[in-house]
Amino acid sequence: MPILDTSLKVGLNHFLYLSAMLFVIGMFGVLMRRNVIVILMSIELMLNAVNVTFVAFSRYGESVNGQIMVFFVMTIAAAEA
């Protein structure tokens, strides 16, 4: 019996599904709410979903370009706050 089961490996699809769910929740918050603070929090959630996608593609593509883009997105999110 192996210690590490390869069937439990987290792949790129898992991160993309997580990112899509976060983005949809954020989009729902932007479209359905009228409170400005909730809308800003929803936009922040959408930006974090994009960050997860950038890091996932960067990790599985073995490139640092996605991780560099995360810093730019975080700068935009900080300017929004």
mmCIF file of the N, C-alpha and C atoms, coordinates in Angstrom:
data_MODEL
# 
_entry.id   MODEL 
# 
loop_
_atom_site.group_PDB 
_atom_site.id 
_atom_site.type_symbol 
_atom_site.label_atom_id 
_atom_site.label_alt_id 
_atom_site.label_comp_id 
_atom_site.label_asym_id 
_atom_site.label_entity_id 
_atom_site.label_seq_id 
_atom_site.pdbx_PDB_ins_code 
_atom_site.Cartn_x 
_atom_site.Cartn_y 
_atom_site.Cartn_z 
_atom_site.occupancy 
_atom_site.B_iso_or_equiv 
_atom_site.pdbx_formal_charge 
_atom_site.auth_seq_id 
_atom_site.auth_comp_id 
_atom_site.auth_asym_id 
_atom_site.auth_atom_id 
_atom_site.pdbx_PDB_model_num 
ATOM 1   N N  . MET A 1 1  ? 0.842   -1.182 0.000   1.00 0.00 ? 1  MET A N  1 
ATOM 2   C CA . MET A 1 1  ? 0.000   0.000  0.000   1.00 0.00 ? 1  MET A CA 1 
ATOM 3   C C  . MET A 1 1  ? 0.891   1.250  0.000   1.00 0.00 ? 1  MET A C  1 
ATOM 4   N N  . PRO A 1 2  ? 0.770   2.084  -1.047  1.00 0.00 ? 2  PRO A N  1 
ATOM 5   C CA . PRO A 1 2  ? 1.627   3.275  -1.116  1.00 0.00 ? 2  PRO A CA 1 
ATOM 6   C C  . PRO A 1 2  ? 1.185   4.336  -0.111  1.00 0.00 ? 2  PRO A C  1 
ATOM 7   N N  . ILE A 1 3  ? 2.165   5.083  0.337   1.00 0.00 ? 3  ILE A N  1 
ATOM 8   C CA . ILE A 1 3  ? 1.880   6.140  1.310   1.00 0.00 ? 3  ILE A CA 1 
ATOM 9   C C  . ILE A 1 3  ? 1.179   7.310  0.633   1.00 0.00 ? 3  ILE A C  1 
ATOM 10  N N  . LEU A 1 4  ? 1.630   7.676  -0.549  1.00 0.00 ? 4  LEU A N  1 
ATOM 11  C CA . LEU A 1 4  ? 1.054   8.803  -1.272  1.00 0.00 ? 4  LEU A CA 1 
ATOM 12  C C  . LEU A 1 4  ? 0.234   8.271  -2.434  1.00 0.00 ? 4  LEU A C  1 
ATOM 13  N N  . ASP A 1 5  ? -1.062  8.476  -2.378  1.00 0.00 ? 5  ASP A N  1 
ATOM 14  C CA . ASP A 1 5  ? -1.946  8.003  -3.434  1.00 0.00 ? 5  ASP A CA 1 
ATOM 15  C C  . ASP A 1 5  ? -2.023  9.055  -4.527  1.00 0.00 ? 5  ASP A C  1 
ATOM 16  N N  . THR A 1 6  ? -1.677  8.682  -5.742  1.00 0.00 ? 6  THR A N  1 
ATOM 17  C CA . THR A 1 6  ? -1.658  9.647  -6.844  1.00 0.00 ? 6  THR A CA 1 
ATOM 18  C C  . THR A 1 6  ? -3.056  10.013 -7.320  1.00 0.00 ? 6  THR A C  1 
ATOM 19  N N  . SER A 1 7  ? -4.066  9.260  -6.933  1.00 0.00 ? 7  SER A N  1 
ATOM 20  C CA . SER A 1 7  ? -5.420  9.608  -7.354  1.00 0.00 ? 7  SER A CA 1 
ATOM 21  C C  . SER A 1 7  ? -5.954  10.818 -6.591  1.00 0.00 ? 7  SER A C  1 
ATOM 22  N N  . LEU A 1 8  ? -5.301  11.210 -5.506  1.00 0.00 ? 8  LEU A N  1 
ATOM 23  C CA . LEU A 1 8  ? -5.721  12.360 -4.718  1.00 0.00 ? 8  LEU A CA 1 
ATOM 24  C C  . LEU A 1 8  ? -4.948  13.627 -5.084  1.00 0.00 ? 8  LEU A C  1 
ATOM 25  N N  . LYS A 1 9  ? -4.239  13.602 -6.189  1.00 0.00 ? 9  LYS A N  1 
ATOM 26  C CA . LYS A 1 9  ? -3.434  14.739 -6.607  1.00 0.00 ? 9  LYS A CA 1 
ATOM 27  C C  . LYS A 1 9  ? -4.338  15.883 -7.067  1.00 0.00 ? 9  LYS A C  1 
ATOM 28  N N  . VAL A 1 10 ? -4.015  17.075 -6.622  1.00 0.00 ? 10 VAL A N  1 
ATOM 29  C CA . VAL A 1 10 ? -4.768  18.262 -7.019  1.00 0.00 ? 10 VAL A CA 1 
ATOM 30  C C  . VAL A 1 10 ? -4.173  18.759 -8.330  1.00 0.00 ? 10 VAL A C  1 
ATOM 31  N N  . GLY A 1 11 ? -5.006  18.833 -9.347  1.00 0.00 ? 11 GLY A N  1 
ATOM 32  C CA . GLY A 1 11 ? -4.537  19.235 -10.656 1.00 0.00 ? 11 GLY A CA 1 
ATOM 33  C C  . GLY A 1 11 ? -4.970  20.639 -11.026 1.00 0.00 ? 11 GLY A C  1 
ATOM 34  N N  . LEU A 1 12 ? -4.662  21.002 -12.242 1.00 0.00 ? 12 LEU A N  1 
ATOM 35  C CA . LEU A 1 12 ? -5.001  22.332 -12.746 1.00 0.00 ? 12 LEU A CA 1 
ATOM 36  C C  . LEU A 1 12 ? -6.509  22.537 -12.790 1.00 0.00 ? 12 LEU A C  1 
ATOM 37  N N  . ASN A 1 13 ? -7.251  21.496 -13.130 1.00 0.00 ? 13 ASN A N  1 
ATOM 38  C CA . ASN A 1 13 ? -8.713  21.621 -13.209 1.00 0.00 ? 13 ASN A CA 1 
ATOM 39  C C  . ASN A 1 13 ? -9.326  22.014 -11.873 1.00 0.00 ? 13 ASN A C  1 
ATOM 40  N N  . HIS A 1 14 ? -8.788  21.498 -10.786 1.00 0.00 ? 14 HIS A N  1 
ATOM 41  C CA . HIS A 1 14 ? -9.324  21.842 -9.474  1.00 0.00 ? 14 HIS A CA 1 
ATOM 42  C C  . HIS A 1 14 ? -9.173  23.331 -9.185  1.00 0.00 ? 14 HIS A C  1 
ATOM 43  N N  . PHE A 1 15 ? -8.013  23.873 -9.515  1.00 0.00 ? 15 PHE A N  1 
ATOM 44  C CA . PHE A 1 15 ? -7.802  25.301 -9.293  1.00 0.00 ? 15 PHE A CA 1 
ATOM 45  C C  . PHE A 1 15 ? -8.683  26.152 -10.208 1.00 0.00 ? 15 PHE A C  1 
ATOM 46  N N  . LEU A 1 16 ? -8.878  25.691 -11.427 1.00 0.00 ? 16 LEU A N  1 
ATOM 47  C CA . LEU A 1 16 ? -9.734  26.451 -12.349 1.00 0.00 ? 16 LEU A CA 1 
ATOM 48  C C  . LEU A 1 16 ? -11.195 26.410 -11.918 1.00 0.00 ? 16 LEU A C  1 
ATOM 49  N N  . TYR A 1 17 ? -11.656 25.269 -11.398 1.00 0.00 ? 17 TYR A N  1 
ATOM 50  C CA . TYR A 1 17 ? -13.027 25.191 -10.873 1.00 0.00 ? 17 TYR A CA 1 
ATOM 51  C C  . TYR A 1 17 ? -13.194 26.104 -9.660  1.00 0.00 ? 17 TYR A C  1 
ATOM 52  N N  . LEU A 1 18 ? -12.203 26.097 -8.772  1.00 0.00 ? 18 LEU A N  1 
ATOM 53  C CA . LEU A 1 18 ? -12.257 26.983 -7.601  1.00 0.00 ? 18 LEU A CA 1 
ATOM 54  C C  . LEU A 1 18 ? -12.300 28.439 -8.038  1.00 0.00 ? 18 LEU A C  1 
ATOM 55  N N  . SER A 1 19 ? -11.465 28.790 -8.994  1.00 0.00 ? 19 SER A N  1 
ATOM 56  C CA . SER A 1 19 ? -11.424 30.160 -9.485  1.00 0.00 ? 19 SER A CA 1 
ATOM 57  C C  . SER A 1 19 ? -12.743 30.561 -10.137 1.00 0.00 ? 19 SER A C  1 
ATOM 58  N N  . ALA A 1 20 ? -13.315 29.657 -10.917 1.00 0.00 ? 20 ALA A N  1 
ATOM 59  C CA . ALA A 1 20 ? -14.593 29.952 -11.565 1.00 0.00 ? 20 ALA A CA 1 
ATOM 60  C C  . ALA A 1 20 ? -15.702 30.141 -10.533 1.00 0.00 ? 20 ALA A C  1 
ATOM 61  N N  . MET A 1 21 ? -15.709 29.316 -9.497  1.00 0.00 ? 21 MET A N  1 
ATOM 62  C CA . MET A 1 21 ? -16.740 29.464 -8.462  1.00 0.00 ? 21 MET A CA 1 
ATOM 63  C C  . MET A 1 21 ? -16.585 30.782 -7.714  1.00 0.00 ? 21 MET A C  1 
ATOM 64  N N  . LEU A 1 22 ? -15.348 31.158 -7.384  1.00 0.00 ? 22 LEU A N  1 
ATOM 65  C CA . LEU A 1 22 ? -15.119 32.432 -6.709  1.00 0.00 ? 22 LEU A CA 1 
ATOM 66  C C  . LEU A 1 22 ? -15.530 33.609 -7.581  1.00 0.00 ? 22 LEU A C  1 
ATOM 67  N N  . PHE A 1 23 ? -15.218 33.512 -8.879  1.00 0.00 ? 23 PHE A N  1 
ATOM 68  C CA . PHE A 1 23 ? -15.574 34.597 -9.784  1.00 0.00 ? 23 PHE A CA 1 
ATOM 69  C C  . PHE A 1 23 ? -17.089 34.730 -9.918  1.00 0.00 ? 23 PHE A C  1 
ATOM 70  N N  . VAL A 1 24 ? -17.795 33.619 -10.003 1.00 0.00 ? 24 VAL A N  1 
ATOM 71  C CA . VAL A 1 24 ? -19.255 33.667 -10.128 1.00 0.00 ? 24 VAL A CA 1 
ATOM 72  C C  . VAL A 1 24 ? -19.889 34.220 -8.856  1.00 0.00 ? 24 VAL A C  1 
ATOM 73  N N  . ILE A 1 25 ? -19.370 33.841 -7.693  1.00 0.00 ? 25 ILE A N  1 
ATOM 74  C CA . ILE A 1 25 ? -19.888 34.393 -6.444  1.00 0.00 ? 25 ILE A CA 1 
ATOM 75  C C  . ILE A 1 25 ? -19.662 35.901 -6.396  1.00 0.00 ? 25 ILE A C  1 
ATOM 76  N N  . GLY A 1 26 ? -18.482 36.344 -6.810  1.00 0.00 ? 26 GLY A N  1 
ATOM 77  C CA . GLY A 1 26 ? -18.196 37.769 -6.842  1.00 0.00 ? 26 GLY A CA 1 
ATOM 78  C C  . GLY A 1 26 ? -19.063 38.514 -7.838  1.00 0.00 ? 26 GLY A C  1 
ATOM 79  N N  . MET A 1 27 ? -19.276 37.922 -9.002  1.00 0.00 ? 27 MET A N  1 
ATOM 80  C CA . MET A 1 27 ? -20.118 38.551 -10.011 1.00 0.00 ? 27 MET A CA 1 
ATOM 81  C C  . MET A 1 27 ? -21.566 38.645 -9.533  1.00 0.00 ? 27 MET A C  1 
ATOM 82  N N  . PHE A 1 28 ? -22.019 37.603 -8.857  1.00 0.00 ? 28 PHE A N  1 
ATOM 83  C CA . PHE A 1 28 ? -23.377 37.632 -8.289  1.00 0.00 ? 28 PHE A CA 1 
ATOM 84  C C  . PHE A 1 28 ? -23.495 38.757 -7.267  1.00 0.00 ? 28 PHE A C  1 
ATOM 85  N N  . GLY A 1 29 ? -22.456 38.938 -6.453  1.00 0.00 ? 29 GLY A N  1 
ATOM 86  C CA . GLY A 1 29 ? -22.473 40.014 -5.465  1.00 0.00 ? 29 GLY A CA 1 
ATOM 87  C C  . GLY A 1 29 ? -22.488 41.393 -6.102  1.00 0.00 ? 29 GLY A C  1 
ATOM 88  N N  . VAL A 1 30 ? -21.775 41.557 -7.198  1.00 0.00 ? 30 VAL A N  1 
ATOM 89  C CA . VAL A 1 30 ? -21.755 42.856 -7.886  1.00 0.00 ? 30 VAL A CA 1 
ATOM 90  C C  . VAL A 1 30 ? -23.098 43.149 -8.532  1.00 0.00 ? 30 VAL A C  1 
ATOM 91  N N  . LEU A 1 31 ? -23.689 42.147 -9.142  1.00 0.00 ? 31 LEU A N  1 
ATOM 92  C CA . LEU A 1 31 ? -24.933 42.369 -9.883  1.00 0.00 ? 31 LEU A CA 1 
ATOM 93  C C  . LEU A 1 31 ? -26.170 42.470 -8.995  1.00 0.00 ? 31 LEU A C  1 
ATOM 94  N N  . MET A 1 32 ? -26.167 41.812 -7.849  1.00 0.00 ? 32 MET A N  1 
ATOM 95  C CA . MET A 1 32 ? -27.380 41.737 -7.044  1.00 0.00 ? 32 MET A CA 1 
ATOM 96  C C  . MET A 1 32 ? -27.417 42.681 -5.845  1.00 0.00 ? 32 MET A C  1 
ATOM 97  N N  . ARG A 1 33 ? -26.305 43.207 -5.443  1.00 0.00 ? 33 ARG A N  1 
ATOM 98  C CA . ARG A 1 33 ? -26.275 44.044 -4.237  1.00 0.00 ? 33 ARG A CA 1 
ATOM 99  C C  . ARG A 1 33 ? -26.252 45.522 -4.599  1.00 0.00 ? 33 ARG A C  1 
ATOM 100 N N  . ARG A 1 34 ? -26.752 46.330 -3.683  1.00 0.00 ? 34 ARG A N  1 
ATOM 101 C CA . ARG A 1 34 ? -26.738 47.772 -3.884  1.00 0.00 ? 34 ARG A CA 1 
ATOM 102 C C  . ARG A 1 34 ? -25.794 48.482 -2.920  1.00 0.00 ? 34 ARG A C  1 
ATOM 103 N N  . ASN A 1 35 ? -25.363 47.794 -1.900  1.00 0.00 ? 35 ASN A N  1 
ATOM 104 C CA . ASN A 1 35 ? -24.451 48.375 -0.925  1.00 0.00 ? 35 ASN A CA 1 
ATOM 105 C C  . ASN A 1 35 ? -23.056 48.493 -1.538  1.00 0.00 ? 35 ASN A C  1 
ATOM 106 N N  . VAL A 1 36 ? -22.463 49.663 -1.443  1.00 0.00 ? 36 VAL A N  1 
ATOM 107 C CA . VAL A 1 36 ? -21.174 49.926 -2.080  1.00 0.00 ? 36 VAL A CA 1 
ATOM 108 C C  . VAL A 1 36 ? -20.078 49.065 -1.468  1.00 0.00 ? 36 VAL A C  1 
ATOM 109 N N  . ILE A 1 37 ? -20.113 48.861 -0.168  1.00 0.00 ? 37 ILE A N  1 
ATOM 110 C CA . ILE A 1 37 ? -19.074 48.064 0.490   1.00 0.00 ? 37 ILE A CA 1 
ATOM 111 C C  . ILE A 1 37 ? -19.151 46.616 0.035   1.00 0.00 ? 37 ILE A C  1 
ATOM 112 N N  . VAL A 1 38 ? -20.348 46.074 -0.098  1.00 0.00 ? 38 VAL A N  1 
ATOM 113 C CA . VAL A 1 38 ? -20.506 44.696 -0.561  1.00 0.00 ? 38 VAL A CA 1 
ATOM 114 C C  . VAL A 1 38 ? -20.062 44.569 -2.018  1.00 0.00 ? 38 VAL A C  1 
ATOM 115 N N  . ILE A 1 39 ? -20.344 45.574 -2.819  1.00 0.00 ? 39 ILE A N  1 
ATOM 116 C CA . ILE A 1 39 ? -19.907 45.545 -4.220  1.00 0.00 ? 39 ILE A CA 1 
ATOM 117 C C  . ILE A 1 39 ? -18.382 45.565 -4.298  1.00 0.00 ? 39 ILE A C  1 
ATOM 118 N N  . LEU A 1 40 ? -17.729 46.387 -3.490  1.00 0.00 ? 40 LEU A N  1 
ATOM 119 C CA . LEU A 1 40 ? -16.264 46.428 -3.483  1.00 0.00 ? 40 LEU A CA 1 
ATOM 120 C C  . LEU A 1 40 ? -15.667 45.108 -2.994  1.00 0.00 ? 40 LEU A C  1 
ATOM 121 N N  . MET A 1 41 ? -16.307 44.484 -2.001  1.00 0.00 ? 41 MET A N  1 
ATOM 122 C CA . MET A 1 41 ? -15.838 43.181 -1.541  1.00 0.00 ? 41 MET A CA 1 
ATOM 123 C C  . MET A 1 41 ? -16.018 42.123 -2.616  1.00 0.00 ? 41 MET A C  1 
ATOM 124 N N  . SER A 1 42 ? -17.085 42.222 -3.377  1.00 0.00 ? 42 SER A N  1 
ATOM 125 C CA . SER A 1 42 ? -17.319 41.274 -4.461  1.00 0.00 ? 42 SER A CA 1 
ATOM 126 C C  . SER A 1 42 ? -16.300 41.456 -5.587  1.00 0.00 ? 42 SER A C  1 
ATOM 127 N N  . ILE A 1 43 ? -15.955 42.697 -5.881  1.00 0.00 ? 43 ILE A N  1 
ATOM 128 C CA . ILE A 1 43 ? -14.914 42.951 -6.879  1.00 0.00 ? 43 ILE A CA 1 
ATOM 129 C C  . ILE A 1 43 ? -13.577 42.393 -6.400  1.00 0.00 ? 43 ILE A C  1 
ATOM 130 N N  . GLU A 1 44 ? -13.310 42.543 -5.117  1.00 0.00 ? 44 GLU A N  1 
ATOM 131 C CA . GLU A 1 44 ? -12.083 41.974 -4.545  1.00 0.00 ? 44 GLU A CA 1 
ATOM 132 C C  . GLU A 1 44 ? -12.075 40.454 -4.672  1.00 0.00 ? 44 GLU A C  1 
ATOM 133 N N  . LEU A 1 45 ? -13.216 39.830 -4.480  1.00 0.00 ? 45 LEU A N  1 
ATOM 134 C CA . LEU A 1 45 ? -13.321 38.378 -4.637  1.00 0.00 ? 45 LEU A CA 1 
ATOM 135 C C  . LEU A 1 45 ? -13.074 37.971 -6.088  1.00 0.00 ? 45 LEU A C  1 
ATOM 136 N N  . MET A 1 46 ? -13.575 38.750 -7.018  1.00 0.00 ? 46 MET A N  1 
ATOM 137 C CA . MET A 1 46 ? -13.340 38.465 -8.430  1.00 0.00 ? 46 MET A CA 1 
ATOM 138 C C  . MET A 1 46 ? -11.854 38.620 -8.777  1.00 0.00 ? 46 MET A C  1 
ATOM 139 N N  . LEU A 1 47 ? -11.202 39.632 -8.234  1.00 0.00 ? 47 LEU A N  1 
ATOM 140 C CA . LEU A 1 47 ? -9.776  39.810 -8.483  1.00 0.00 ? 47 LEU A CA 1 
ATOM 141 C C  . LEU A 1 47 ? -8.966  38.666 -7.885  1.00 0.00 ? 47 LEU A C  1 
ATOM 142 N N  . ASN A 1 48 ? -9.380  38.170 -6.718  1.00 0.00 ? 48 ASN A N  1 
ATOM 143 C CA . ASN A 1 48 ? -8.691  37.021 -6.127  1.00 0.00 ? 48 ASN A CA 1 
ATOM 144 C C  . ASN A 1 48 ? -8.896  35.762 -6.956  1.00 0.00 ? 48 ASN A C  1 
ATOM 145 N N  . ALA A 1 49 ? -10.044 35.626 -7.586  1.00 0.00 ? 49 ALA A N  1 
ATOM 146 C CA . ALA A 1 49 ? -10.280 34.485 -8.474  1.00 0.00 ? 49 ALA A CA 1 
ATOM 147 C C  . ALA A 1 49 ? -9.336  34.546 -9.669  1.00 0.00 ? 49 ALA A C  1 
ATOM 148 N N  . VAL A 1 50 ? -9.125  35.734 -10.183 1.00 0.00 ? 50 VAL A N  1 
ATOM 149 C CA . VAL A 1 50 ? -8.174  35.905 -11.289 1.00 0.00 ? 50 VAL A CA 1 
ATOM 150 C C  . VAL A 1 50 ? -6.755  35.579 -10.820 1.00 0.00 ? 50 VAL A C  1 
ATOM 151 N N  . ASN A 1 51 ? -6.426  35.966 -9.586  1.00 0.00 ? 51 ASN A N  1 
ATOM 152 C CA . ASN A 1 51 ? -5.106  35.649 -9.042  1.00 0.00 ? 51 ASN A CA 1 
ATOM 153 C C  . ASN A 1 51 ? -4.893  34.145 -8.932  1.00 0.00 ? 51 ASN A C  1 
ATOM 154 N N  . VAL A 1 52 ? -5.904  33.422 -8.494  1.00 0.00 ? 52 VAL A N  1 
ATOM 155 C CA . VAL A 1 52 ? -5.792  31.964 -8.397  1.00 0.00 ? 52 VAL A CA 1 
ATOM 156 C C  . VAL A 1 52 ? -5.541  31.370 -9.773  1.00 0.00 ? 52 VAL A C  1 
ATOM 157 N N  . THR A 1 53 ? -6.225  31.891 -10.780 1.00 0.00 ? 53 THR A N  1 
ATOM 158 C CA . THR A 1 53 ? -6.028  31.393 -12.142 1.00 0.00 ? 53 THR A CA 1 
ATOM 159 C C  . THR A 1 53 ? -4.612  31.690 -12.631 1.00 0.00 ? 53 THR A C  1 
ATOM 160 N N  . PHE A 1 54 ? -4.134  32.909 -12.397 1.00 0.00 ? 54 PHE A N  1 
ATOM 161 C CA . PHE A 1 54 ? -2.773  33.259 -12.812 1.00 0.00 ? 54 PHE A CA 1 
ATOM 162 C C  . PHE A 1 54 ? -1.738  32.353 -12.158 1.00 0.00 ? 54 PHE A C  1 
ATOM 163 N N  . VAL A 1 55 ? -1.871  32.131 -10.862 1.00 0.00 ? 55 VAL A N  1 
ATOM 164 C CA . VAL A 1 55 ? -0.894  31.306 -10.148 1.00 0.00 ? 55 VAL A CA 1 
ATOM 165 C C  . VAL A 1 55 ? -0.992  29.850 -10.591 1.00 0.00 ? 55 VAL A C  1 
ATOM 166 N N  . ALA A 1 56 ? -2.200  29.363 -10.834 1.00 0.00 ? 56 ALA A N  1 
ATOM 167 C CA . ALA A 1 56 ? -2.350  27.973 -11.280 1.00 0.00 ? 56 ALA A CA 1 
ATOM 168 C C  . ALA A 1 56 ? -1.698  27.756 -12.639 1.00 0.00 ? 56 ALA A C  1 
ATOM 169 N N  . PHE A 1 57 ? -1.961  28.647 -13.583 1.00 0.00 ? 57 PHE A N  1 
ATOM 170 C CA . PHE A 1 57 ? -1.332  28.510 -14.898 1.00 0.00 ? 57 PHE A CA 1 
ATOM 171 C C  . PHE A 1 57 ? 0.179   28.711 -14.811 1.00 0.00 ? 57 PHE A C  1 
ATOM 172 N N  . SER A 1 58 ? 0.600   29.594 -13.926 1.00 0.00 ? 58 SER A N  1 
ATOM 173 C CA . SER A 1 58 ? 2.028   29.810 -13.752 1.00 0.00 ? 58 SER A CA 1 
ATOM 174 C C  . SER A 1 58 ? 2.699   28.574 -13.180 1.00 0.00 ? 58 SER A C  1 
ATOM 175 N N  . ARG A 1 59 ? 2.054   27.931 -12.240 1.00 0.00 ? 59 ARG A N  1 
ATOM 176 C CA . ARG A 1 59 ? 2.625   26.741 -11.605 1.00 0.00 ? 59 ARG A CA 1 
ATOM 177 C C  . ARG A 1 59 ? 2.674   25.567 -12.579 1.00 0.00 ? 59 ARG A C  1 
ATOM 178 N N  . TYR A 1 60 ? 1.587   25.339 -13.281 1.00 0.00 ? 60 TYR A N  1 
ATOM 179 C CA . TYR A 1 60 ? 1.530   24.178 -14.156 1.00 0.00 ? 60 TYR A CA 1 
ATOM 180 C C  . TYR A 1 60 ? 2.181   24.440 -15.512 1.00 0.00 ? 60 TYR A C  1 
ATOM 181 N N  . GLY A 1 61 ? 2.427   25.686 -15.834 1.00 0.00 ? 61 GLY A N  1 
ATOM 182 C CA . GLY A 1 61 ? 3.140   26.016 -17.057 1.00 0.00 ? 61 GLY A CA 1 
ATOM 183 C C  . GLY A 1 61 ? 4.621   26.229 -16.827 1.00 0.00 ? 61 GLY A C  1 
ATOM 184 N N  . GLU A 1 62 ? 5.039   26.139 -15.560 1.00 0.00 ? 62 GLU A N  1 
ATOM 185 C CA . GLU A 1 62 ? 6.420   26.314 -15.148 1.00 0.00 ? 62 GLU A CA 1 
ATOM 186 C C  . GLU A 1 62 ? 7.016   27.633 -15.643 1.00 0.00 ? 62 GLU A C  1 
ATOM 187 N N  . SER A 1 63 ? 6.257   28.702 -15.419 1.00 0.00 ? 63 SER A N  1 
ATOM 188 C CA . SER A 1 63 ? 6.683   30.037 -15.791 1.00 0.00 ? 63 SER A CA 1 
ATOM 189 C C  . SER A 1 63 ? 6.332   30.982 -14.642 1.00 0.00 ? 63 SER A C  1 
ATOM 190 N N  . VAL A 1 64 ? 7.059   32.066 -14.520 1.00 0.00 ? 64 VAL A N  1 
ATOM 191 C CA . VAL A 1 64 ? 6.785   33.024 -13.454 1.00 0.00 ? 64 VAL A CA 1 
ATOM 192 C C  . VAL A 1 64 ? 5.935   34.196 -13.935 1.00 0.00 ? 64 VAL A C  1 
ATOM 193 N N  . ASN A 1 65 ? 5.525   34.182 -15.181 1.00 0.00 ? 65 ASN A N  1 
ATOM 194 C CA . ASN A 1 65 ? 4.759   35.312 -15.720 1.00 0.00 ? 65 ASN A CA 1 
ATOM 195 C C  . ASN A 1 65 ? 3.436   35.513 -14.984 1.00 0.00 ? 65 ASN A C  1 
ATOM 196 N N  . GLY A 1 66 ? 2.751   34.442 -14.664 1.00 0.00 ? 66 GLY A N  1 
ATOM 197 C CA . GLY A 1 66 ? 1.488   34.553 -13.942 1.00 0.00 ? 66 GLY A CA 1 
ATOM 198 C C  . GLY A 1 66 ? 1.667   35.110 -12.549 1.00 0.00 ? 66 GLY A C  1 
ATOM 199 N N  . GLN A 1 67 ? 2.752   34.712 -11.891 1.00 0.00 ? 67 GLN A N  1 
ATOM 200 C CA . GLN A 1 67 ? 3.002   35.204 -10.543 1.00 0.00 ? 67 GLN A CA 1 
ATOM 201 C C  . GLN A 1 67 ? 3.370   36.680 -10.555 1.00 0.00 ? 67 GLN A C  1 
ATOM 202 N N  . ILE A 1 68 ? 4.012   37.128 -11.608 1.00 0.00 ? 68 ILE A N  1 
ATOM 203 C CA . ILE A 1 68 ? 4.326   38.552 -11.743 1.00 0.00 ? 68 ILE A CA 1 
ATOM 204 C C  . ILE A 1 68 ? 3.038   39.355 -11.975 1.00 0.00 ? 68 ILE A C  1 
ATOM 205 N N  . MET A 1 69 ? 2.132   38.795 -12.761 1.00 0.00 ? 69 MET A N  1 
ATOM 206 C CA . MET A 1 69 ? 0.861   39.478 -13.004 1.00 0.00 ? 69 MET A CA 1 
ATOM 207 C C  . MET A 1 69 ? 0.025   39.606 -11.733 1.00 0.00 ? 69 MET A C  1 
ATOM 208 N N  . VAL A 1 70 ? 0.188   38.659 -10.811 1.00 0.00 ? 70 VAL A N  1 
ATOM 209 C CA . VAL A 1 70 ? -0.541  38.726 -9.541  1.00 0.00 ? 70 VAL A CA 1 
ATOM 210 C C  . VAL A 1 70 ? -0.171  39.991 -8.779  1.00 0.00 ? 70 VAL A C  1 
ATOM 211 N N  . PHE A 1 71 ? 1.096   40.396 -8.831  1.00 0.00 ? 71 PHE A N  1 
ATOM 212 C CA . PHE A 1 71 ? 1.493   41.612 -8.144  1.00 0.00 ? 71 PHE A CA 1 
ATOM 213 C C  . PHE A 1 71 ? 0.797   42.839 -8.738  1.00 0.00 ? 71 PHE A C  1 
ATOM 214 N N  . PHE A 1 72 ? 0.614   42.861 -10.048 1.00 0.00 ? 72 PHE A N  1 
ATOM 215 C CA . PHE A 1 72 ? -0.104  43.973 -10.664 1.00 0.00 ? 72 PHE A CA 1 
ATOM 216 C C  . PHE A 1 72 ? -1.581  43.974 -10.261 1.00 0.00 ? 72 PHE A C  1 
ATOM 217 N N  . VAL A 1 73 ? -2.188  42.813 -10.205 1.00 0.00 ? 73 VAL A N  1 
ATOM 218 C CA . VAL A 1 73 ? -3.593  42.723 -9.795  1.00 0.00 ? 73 VAL A CA 1 
ATOM 219 C C  . VAL A 1 73 ? -3.739  43.127 -8.331  1.00 0.00 ? 73 VAL A C  1 
ATOM 220 N N  . MET A 1 74 ? -2.785  42.719 -7.497  1.00 0.00 ? 74 MET A N  1 
ATOM 221 C CA . MET A 1 74 ? -2.834  43.112 -6.090  1.00 0.00 ? 74 MET A CA 1 
ATOM 222 C C  . MET A 1 74 ? -2.667  44.619 -5.932  1.00 0.00 ? 74 MET A C  1 
ATOM 223 N N  . THR A 1 75 ? -1.885  45.235 -6.800  1.00 0.00 ? 75 THR A N  1 
ATOM 224 C CA . THR A 1 75 ? -1.732  46.689 -6.763  1.00 0.00 ? 75 THR A CA 1 
ATOM 225 C C  . THR A 1 75 ? -3.037  47.386 -7.116  1.00 0.00 ? 75 THR A C  1 
ATOM 226 N N  . ILE A 1 76 ? -3.729  46.856 -8.094  1.00 0.00 ? 76 ILE A N  1 
ATOM 227 C CA . ILE A 1 76 ? -5.034  47.413 -8.464  1.00 0.00 ? 76 ILE A CA 1 
ATOM 228 C C  . ILE A 1 76 ? -6.021  47.247 -7.315  1.00 0.00 ? 76 ILE A C  1 
ATOM 229 N N  . ALA A 1 77 ? -5.997  46.080 -6.662  1.00 0.00 ? 77 ALA A N  1 
ATOM 230 C CA . ALA A 1 77 ? -6.903  45.841 -5.551  1.00 0.00 ? 77 ALA A CA 1 
ATOM 231 C C  . ALA A 1 77 ? -6.580  46.760 -4.370  1.00 0.00 ? 77 ALA A C  1 
ATOM 232 N N  . ALA A 1 78 ? -5.308  47.033 -4.142  1.00 0.00 ? 78 ALA A N  1 
ATOM 233 C CA . ALA A 1 78 ? -4.937  47.940 -3.049  1.00 0.00 ? 78 ALA A CA 1 
ATOM 234 C C  . ALA A 1 78 ? -5.355  49.371 -3.371  1.00 0.00 ? 78 ALA A C  1 
ATOM 235 N N  . ALA A 1 79 ? -5.246  49.760 -4.634  1.00 0.00 ? 79 ALA A N  1 
ATOM 236 C CA . ALA A 1 79 ? -5.673  51.101 -5.018  1.00 0.00 ? 79 ALA A CA 1 
ATOM 237 C C  . ALA A 1 79 ? -7.185  51.246 -4.914  1.00 0.00 ? 79 ALA A C  1 
ATOM 238 N N  . GLU A 1 80 ? -7.894  50.150 -5.136  1.00 0.00 ? 80 GLU A N  1 
ATOM 239 C CA . GLU A 1 80 ? -9.350  50.188 -5.002  1.00 0.00 ? 80 GLU A CA 1 
ATOM 240 C C  . GLU A 1 80 ? -9.773  50.422 -3.565  1.00 0.00 ? 80 GLU A C  1 
ATOM 241 N N  . ALA A 1 81 ? -9.045  49.811 -2.649  1.00 0.00 ? 81 ALA A N  1 
ATOM 242 C CA . ALA A 1 81 ? -9.401  49.943 -1.219  1.00 0.00 ? 81 ALA A CA 1 
ATOM 243 C C  . ALA A 1 81 ? -9.143  51.350 -0.747  1.00 0.00 ? 81 ALA A C  1 
# 
